[in-house]
Amino acid sequence: MTNIPEKTICLCGSIKFAPEMKAWAQKLAEEGKVGILPVGAKRLDEETAVDESYDKAKLKREFDAVKAHFDEISRADAILVCNYDKNGVRNYIGANTFLEMGFAHCLGKKIYLVNPLPDMPYINDELYAFDVEVVGDLD
């Protein structure tokens, strides 16, 4: 059980975590919930997502990924941020995910995280103001 009571959850996080987001979507589906994947996670295979050598800006422009994901956040009851370790940062939250969290917050959506908030001094105040709830990783 995920401890997420909402029915429709939009998954957010670095595209590097596409395999983890897909696993979360499957877990949510098993619980009778809807896990909405970002456009990039739907389109990239697992090898490409982990490699990250593709042109991320081109992909975002081609699929209008930022706006598309904001539309998905608008339709969801809550978001789940898949924040795993990346680039030497524990529980990484990147620029795009930070935007998504801020957007969800402004819409009054509940924000769940897989792992505790990272220590990112330039956005710590904002991250803590979002009043997030940590659900823990898939078991």
Order of alpha helices (4+ residues) and beta strands (2+ residues): beta-alpha-beta-alpha-alpha-alpha-alpha-beta-alpha-beta-alpha-beta
